[in-house]
């Protein structure tokens, strides 16, 4: 439709001018004026129309998605899951222990029969009925406690995947499940208790250092004056290498002015905040891209030791090496496996690994 509209609106005036040359010449229009008009149509009007139609097409696709969600049928209520025969409560992190004594975590194989922490069932997402899918019939199971990295070329759908899992974006087809239940239709407060999404552009607000770090933990926000709570915050600050920044700002009671922090410092604050969260699922969408490789490794290792499931959209391939498994998105089909398995069976992963380099370190 866009091509037809562009052809009619852009090329019809050019064709009309060519057909009317003799008629215009007979009425005193000079050859120079005709050439100028032709040049204007070709060099100015056509590119402008092309830009306009592209913008309208993109906006229209997104409008169709929004209208489909507004006018579509209400999601059917999810049935309550059957009670677990295991009398023990559902696993999930409470207050995060000190990094000096990380919790014991079972191997991934021990979780294969448990309810997946994240499950995608034939998930397809496209921005509009006729648009090419960003993700196409993707199936994925992530076990509780697993550390999964996601890699692929830029624009392939990695960030889209994290938004689907977080519940901020709905699939066109298929189902996304977190902790055994579909994400669609779940209250925002319930989703907030289950997962934390840390985007590339980390959010830091004006307030104290302690308020920023403990924002996702009610007990840390309301009971920071006790020695135990301050010790927990101090341990996390030390583990992530945030001590120089905290001291520069005046300690945990110091004031944070977001504009005065570098992008890397804001990312470290957001990562510590996620680490201290009680949510059992952490989603990092290139959340370490402004950190140097050593700081990135330190942060990911601490987050992996934390109880719960970790899904990382990798900024560097070293994140894939540290993960239990890696999901490779290539726009055609997805491959999932360990680093060694993917080296043997995924040409794209081998190519990404061959081109990866750490680059010069950057200041956090």
PLY file of the C-alpha trace (Angstrom):
ply
format ascii 1.0
element vertex 364
property float x
property float y
property float z
element edge 363
property int vertex1
property int vertex2
end_header
0.00 0.00 0.00
2.81 2.39 0.89
4.61 1.58 -2.37
1.46 2.20 -4.41
0.79 5.49 -2.64
4.36 6.63 -3.17
4.19 5.67 -6.85
0.99 7.61 -7.48
1.89 10.69 -5.43
5.54 10.85 -6.48
5.77 9.63 -10.06
2.45 10.85 -11.45
3.54 14.54 -11.41
6.77 13.62 -13.22
4.85 11.67 -15.88
2.34 14.51 -16.27
5.15 17.02 -16.76
6.80 14.87 -19.44
3.51 14.43 -21.31
2.78 18.16 -21.15
6.19 19.36 -22.43
4.98 20.18 -25.96
1.82 21.81 -24.69
3.80 23.99 -22.23
6.43 24.91 -24.84
3.63 26.06 -27.14
2.48 28.47 -24.45
5.85 30.13 -23.95
7.37 28.07 -21.12
11.13 27.99 -21.62
13.25 24.86 -21.66
15.10 26.12 -18.57
11.86 26.47 -16.61
10.81 22.95 -17.62
14.19 21.56 -16.59
13.97 23.36 -13.25
10.50 21.95 -12.59
11.63 18.44 -13.51
14.70 18.73 -11.24
12.54 19.91 -8.34
10.17 16.97 -8.72
12.94 14.37 -8.87
15.36 15.76 -6.26
12.99 17.38 -3.73
9.44 16.11 -4.01
10.15 12.39 -4.33
12.54 12.15 -1.30
10.15 14.25 0.80
7.22 12.01 -0.10
9.27 8.89 0.62
10.18 10.18 4.09
6.57 11.13 4.78
5.19 7.75 3.69
7.80 5.88 5.76
6.89 7.88 8.87
3.17 7.42 8.30
3.65 3.69 7.73
5.59 3.22 10.98
3.10 5.32 12.95
0.19 3.47 11.39
1.63 0.07 12.33
2.00 1.10 15.95
-1.48 2.63 15.96
-2.94 -0.66 14.74
-1.19 -2.52 17.57
-2.54 -0.06 20.15
-6.08 -0.23 18.74
-5.94 -4.02 18.67
-5.04 -4.07 22.37
-7.70 -1.50 23.27
-10.52 -3.05 21.24
-9.49 -6.67 21.56
-11.31 -9.15 23.80
-10.68 -9.12 27.53
-8.17 -11.77 28.58
-9.79 -14.78 30.15
-8.99 -15.20 33.83
-6.16 -17.56 34.54
-7.15 -20.61 36.57
-5.36 -20.97 39.84
-2.49 -23.46 39.59
-2.85 -26.80 41.28
-1.36 -26.86 44.75
2.20 -28.06 44.82
2.49 -31.47 46.45
5.67 -30.24 48.07
4.67 -28.66 51.42
7.67 -26.35 51.32
6.91 -22.78 50.29
7.68 -21.66 46.74
11.35 -20.72 46.41
12.17 -17.09 46.07
14.70 -14.73 47.55
13.99 -12.95 50.78
16.53 -10.46 52.08
19.66 -10.94 50.00
22.57 -12.40 51.96
25.94 -10.77 52.05
28.09 -11.44 48.98
30.74 -12.77 51.33
28.55 -15.84 51.92
26.52 -16.49 48.75
23.71 -19.04 48.97
24.24 -22.55 47.71
22.50 -23.01 44.35
21.69 -26.39 42.83
22.80 -27.26 39.32
20.50 -26.44 36.41
19.74 -30.11 35.81
18.16 -30.34 39.27
15.49 -27.81 38.25
14.41 -29.39 34.96
11.21 -30.87 36.46
10.24 -27.70 38.34
7.79 -25.09 37.08
9.86 -22.87 34.75
10.73 -19.41 36.01
10.13 -18.15 32.46
8.38 -19.96 29.61
7.59 -18.80 26.08
5.17 -20.94 24.08
5.29 -20.31 20.32
5.60 -16.57 20.90
5.36 -14.31 17.85
5.50 -10.53 17.93
5.04 -8.17 15.00
4.17 -4.48 14.92
1.11 -4.75 12.72
-0.71 -7.53 10.88
1.44 -7.24 7.72
4.75 -6.39 9.36
7.60 -8.88 9.49
7.69 -10.55 12.93
10.39 -9.43 15.34
10.14 -12.80 17.10
8.60 -15.76 15.30
7.23 -18.89 17.06
9.84 -18.72 19.82
9.79 -21.50 22.43
11.91 -21.11 25.55
12.05 -22.53 29.08
14.23 -20.96 31.76
14.56 -22.94 34.97
14.38 -21.40 38.45
17.85 -20.26 39.47
19.21 -20.37 35.91
21.46 -17.68 34.42
20.54 -17.13 30.75
22.31 -14.75 28.36
20.68 -13.46 25.16
22.84 -12.48 22.18
22.29 -11.54 18.55
22.76 -8.72 16.04
21.47 -5.26 16.85
17.72 -4.87 16.26
17.04 -8.62 16.20
14.56 -8.58 19.11
16.62 -8.96 22.30
15.08 -5.97 24.08
11.67 -7.00 22.80
12.15 -10.36 24.50
12.84 -8.74 27.89
9.76 -6.53 27.53
7.62 -9.57 26.75
8.90 -11.41 29.81
8.46 -8.30 31.97
4.86 -7.97 30.80
5.25 -4.45 29.41
4.59 -5.76 25.88
2.13 -8.41 24.78
2.78 -11.06 22.09
0.88 -11.10 18.81
0.51 -14.87 19.18
1.56 -17.41 21.75
1.92 -17.14 25.50
4.52 -15.80 27.93
4.49 -17.34 31.40
6.38 -16.31 34.53
6.38 -18.54 37.61
3.89 -20.89 35.97
1.22 -18.34 35.01
0.56 -16.23 31.93
1.88 -12.68 32.11
-1.04 -11.21 30.14
-3.78 -9.92 32.41
-1.80 -10.07 35.64
-1.96 -6.94 37.84
1.03 -4.61 37.63
1.68 -4.93 41.37
1.86 -8.72 41.06
4.32 -8.50 38.17
6.42 -5.95 40.07
6.81 -8.44 42.90
7.96 -11.16 40.49
10.52 -9.39 38.28
12.81 -6.40 38.00
13.75 -5.02 34.58
16.94 -2.94 34.43
17.14 -1.10 31.08
20.19 0.33 29.36
19.32 3.86 30.48
19.31 3.34 34.23
16.90 5.37 36.34
18.26 7.23 39.37
16.09 9.71 41.28
16.84 12.70 43.46
17.07 11.61 47.09
19.53 9.92 49.39
21.93 7.20 48.34
20.20 4.75 50.68
16.77 5.55 49.23
18.04 4.91 45.70
19.71 1.62 46.57
16.91 0.26 48.76
13.97 1.54 46.72
12.67 -1.96 45.85
12.93 -3.22 49.45
10.31 -1.85 51.84
12.33 -2.79 54.93
15.40 -0.95 53.64
13.37 2.18 52.88
11.65 2.27 56.27
14.28 0.81 58.61
17.61 2.07 57.29
18.71 3.36 60.68
19.23 -0.12 62.14
22.75 -1.51 62.06
21.65 -4.72 60.31
20.02 -2.88 57.39
22.92 -0.49 56.96
25.33 -3.43 57.07
23.37 -5.15 54.29
23.51 -2.03 52.14
27.21 -1.57 52.89
27.92 -5.18 51.86
26.16 -4.68 48.52
27.96 -1.37 47.92
31.30 -3.07 48.56
30.45 -6.08 46.39
29.65 -3.93 43.34
32.59 -1.54 43.74
30.30 1.39 44.50
32.20 2.53 47.60
34.07 5.46 45.94
30.81 6.92 44.61
28.98 6.50 47.93
31.81 8.19 49.83
31.95 11.00 47.28
28.23 11.64 47.78
28.51 11.68 51.58
27.63 8.11 52.56
24.26 6.35 52.53
22.59 9.53 53.79
24.25 11.65 51.10
22.22 13.33 48.38
22.02 11.95 44.85
21.73 14.43 41.98
21.20 12.30 38.87
22.65 14.86 36.46
25.98 14.73 38.31
26.41 10.96 37.86
28.05 9.37 34.83
26.04 6.77 32.83
28.17 4.00 34.36
27.59 5.25 37.90
23.85 5.34 37.29
24.00 1.77 35.99
25.85 0.60 39.10
23.23 2.22 41.35
20.44 0.50 39.40
22.24 -2.87 39.50
22.70 -2.71 43.29
19.02 -1.75 43.61
18.04 -4.82 41.56
20.41 -7.02 43.56
18.72 -5.99 46.81
15.22 -6.52 45.41
13.22 -9.52 46.69
11.93 -10.27 43.16
12.91 -13.79 42.04
13.53 -12.77 38.40
16.02 -10.15 37.19
16.01 -8.94 33.57
19.04 -6.95 32.43
18.65 -5.25 29.04
22.24 -4.23 28.22
22.27 -2.83 31.75
26.10 -2.92 31.91
26.89 -1.27 28.57
28.54 1.77 30.22
30.75 -0.32 32.53
34.26 -1.50 31.78
34.66 -5.29 31.34
35.97 -5.84 34.89
33.08 -3.94 36.50
30.60 -5.75 34.26
32.00 -9.15 35.26
31.93 -8.21 38.94
28.30 -7.07 38.73
27.08 -10.12 36.80
28.89 -12.55 39.10
27.21 -10.96 42.14
23.81 -11.04 40.46
24.30 -14.68 39.45
25.09 -15.62 43.09
21.88 -13.96 44.21
18.95 -16.38 44.76
16.64 -16.34 41.77
16.75 -16.36 37.97
18.89 -14.02 35.87
18.24 -13.14 32.21
20.89 -10.90 30.63
20.79 -9.26 27.21
24.54 -9.34 26.66
26.52 -6.24 25.76
29.72 -8.30 25.50
30.13 -11.97 24.64
31.87 -12.51 27.98
28.36 -12.41 29.51
27.48 -15.49 27.46
30.58 -17.32 28.67
29.56 -16.67 32.31
25.94 -17.81 31.80
24.56 -21.31 32.30
23.04 -21.15 28.81
22.85 -18.64 25.98
19.95 -17.89 23.62
21.09 -16.81 20.14
18.55 -14.82 18.12
19.29 -14.53 14.40
15.92 -13.54 12.91
15.31 -16.96 11.37
15.52 -19.42 14.23
16.77 -19.41 17.79
19.53 -21.59 19.20
19.95 -22.20 22.92
22.79 -23.99 24.66
26.01 -23.64 26.59
28.95 -21.65 25.26
30.71 -24.79 24.01
27.54 -26.25 22.47
26.82 -23.07 20.54
30.38 -22.84 19.26
29.89 -26.23 17.65
26.42 -25.74 16.15
25.68 -22.01 15.69
27.50 -20.21 12.85
26.18 -16.85 14.06
27.47 -17.45 17.59
30.89 -18.42 16.23
30.87 -15.26 14.13
29.88 -13.08 17.09
32.54 -14.69 19.25
35.19 -14.18 16.57
34.42 -10.48 16.25
34.10 -9.82 19.98
36.75 -7.85 21.77
36.68 -6.10 25.11
37.85 -2.68 23.89
39.42 -0.04 26.10
38.09 0.21 29.65
35.66 3.00 30.46
35.17 4.82 33.73
32.04 3.65 35.60
0 1
1 2
2 3
3 4
4 5
5 6
6 7
7 8
8 9
9 10
10 11
11 12
12 13
13 14
14 15
15 16
16 17
17 18
18 19
19 20
20 21
21 22
22 23
23 24
24 25
25 26
26 27
27 28
28 29
29 30
30 31
31 32
32 33
33 34
34 35
35 36
36 37
37 38
38 39
39 40
40 41
41 42
42 43
43 44
44 45
45 46
46 47
47 48
48 49
49 50
50 51
51 52
52 53
53 54
54 55
55 56
56 57
57 58
58 59
59 60
60 61
61 62
62 63
63 64
64 65
65 66
66 67
67 68
68 69
69 70
70 71
71 72
72 73
73 74
74 75
75 76
76 77
77 78
78 79
79 80
80 81
81 82
82 83
83 84
84 85
85 86
86 87
87 88
88 89
89 90
90 91
91 92
92 93
93 94
94 95
95 96
96 97
97 98
98 99
99 100
100 101
101 102
102 103
103 104
104 105
105 106
106 107
107 108
108 109
109 110
110 111
111 112
112 113
113 114
114 115
115 116
116 117
117 118
118 119
119 120
120 121
121 122
122 123
123 124
124 125
125 126
126 127
127 128
128 129
129 130
130 131
131 132
132 133
133 134
134 135
135 136
136 137
137 138
138 139
139 140
140 141
141 142
142 143
143 144
144 145
145 146
146 147
147 148
148 149
149 150
150 151
151 152
152 153
153 154
154 155
155 156
156 157
157 158
158 159
159 160
160 161
161 162
162 163
163 164
164 165
165 166
166 167
167 168
168 169
169 170
170 171
171 172
172 173
173 174
174 175
175 176
176 177
177 178
178 179
179 180
180 181
181 182
182 183
183 184
184 185
185 186
186 187
187 188
188 189
189 190
190 191
191 192
192 193
193 194
194 195
195 196
196 197
197 198
198 199
199 200
200 201
201 202
202 203
203 204
204 205
205 206
206 207
207 208
208 209
209 210
210 211
211 212
212 213
213 214
214 215
215 216
216 217
217 218
218 219
219 220
220 221
221 222
222 223
223 224
224 225
225 226
226 227
227 228
228 229
229 230
230 231
231 232
232 233
233 234
234 235
235 236
236 237
237 238
238 239
239 240
240 241
241 242
242 243
243 244
244 245
245 246
246 247
247 248
248 249
249 250
250 251
251 252
252 253
253 254
254 255
255 256
256 257
257 258
258 259
259 260
260 261
261 262
262 263
263 264
264 265
265 266
266 267
267 268
268 269
269 270
270 271
271 272
272 273
273 274
274 275
275 276
276 277
277 278
278 279
279 280
280 281
281 282
282 283
283 284
284 285
285 286
286 287
287 288
288 289
289 290
290 291
291 292
292 293
293 294
294 295
295 296
296 297
297 298
298 299
299 300
300 301
301 302
302 303
303 304
304 305
305 306
306 307
307 308
308 309
309 310
310 311
311 312
312 313
313 314
314 315
315 316
316 317
317 318
318 319
319 320
320 321
321 322
322 323
323 324
324 325
325 326
326 327
327 328
328 329
329 330
330 331
331 332
332 333
333 334
334 335
335 336
336 337
337 338
338 339
339 340
340 341
341 342
342 343
343 344
344 345
345 346
346 347
347 348
348 349
349 350
350 351
351 352
352 353
353 354
354 355
355 356
356 357
357 358
358 359
359 360
360 361
361 362
362 363
